[in-house]
Amino acid sequence: MPEIVEIPLELTRFQLSPAVQARLQSLLDLQDEGYTLSQAEQQEAEGLVELVEFLSLLQLRSTRITQ
């Protein structure tokens, strides 16, 4: 039987701040332009992408449950 995890509704509405979104976009743009990111920049970008994906998944599941 799958475990059920309750997620606070406030968390499903959480979004990155405009400054964090801009930082992620800046890192991705640099990468797209052929700039080699430092290891710290790569880790930062990967962490932010994972966070965005996680938040998107939470929001999608929340939408499905409430419908």
Buried (B, 14 or more C-beta within 10 A) or exposed (E): EEEEEEEEEEEBEEEBEEEEEEBBEEBBEBBEEEEEBEEEBEEBBEEBEEBBEEBEEBBEEBEEEEE
